[in-house]
């Protein structure tokens, strides 16, 4: 749903609040941590409400852990790259 279609369905006094909430949500979904947290929340909610079969639960939990592991690995790679870059800059100054 787009911002304009959300606004068109609400009375005029609610439009700024709806727009603000939408933009806040849109901004918060730009970080990987927030996306993983949101997916965790959705997954937990589905487990409680729907009662997923055990095999499906295991598959989803495995995929979630892979996502978290991938995020950790990416963070570690970025930290290593930053260290290498810092060392390179130091050497260039000498």
N, C-alpha and C positions, 0 to 999 in steps of 0.2 A: 504494500500500500504506500503510495507516495504522500509527501507532506501536504500537497494541495488537496488530495482526495480525503485525507484525514480532516483537514480544516473545513472542507465543504460540508461535512456531515455533522458538524457541531454548531451550537449557537455561537454568536459572535463573541460573547464575553469569555467563552472557554478557549477560543482559538489561540491566544498567546500561550496559555498554559500547556495545551496539547503540543504546540510547536516546540516549546522548550523541552518538554519531556522527550519528544521524538529526537531532537537534536542531541540531548544528553545521552540517550540510549545509543544513537548512532556514533557519537564520539567515544563512548565507553567500549564499544565493540571493536575499536581499532587496535587495542592491545591484545596480545596473545594470551596473557594471563587472564584477562577478563573473558575472552572467548572460551578458554578451558573451564573457567569457573562457571560460566553460563551453561556450558554443555554438561558439567557435573550436576548442576541444579536441575536441568531438564531430565537428565538420566535418573536422578534420585526420585524426582516427581513421577516419572513414568513407572519406575519400579513399584512405587507405593500404590499408584492408581490402577495400573493395568495388571500388575502381577505377571511379569514376563516369565516365560518358561526358563528353567535353569540353564539350558544350553545357550539360549539367546542372551541371558544375563552374562554368562561367562564370555561370550563373544564380544559383547559391548564393553564389558570391563577390561578385556584384553586390549581392545582398540583404544579405549581411554588411556590406559597405561602406556601404550605405544605413543600416543600423542604427547603425553606428559614427558616421556623419555626423550622424544624427539625435540621437544621444547628445551629440555635441560641440555641436551647435546648441542643444540644451536646456540644457547647462551654461553656454554663453555667455549665453543669455537669462536664466538665473537670476542670473548674476554682474551683468548689467546692471540687473536688478530690485533686487538688493541695493544697488548703488550709488545708484540713484534713491531707494530707501528711506532710505539713510543721509543723502543730501542733504536729503530732505524732513524728516527728524528734526532735522537741524542747523538748518534754516530755522525750524522750529516753535519751537525753543528760543530763537531770537533775538527 
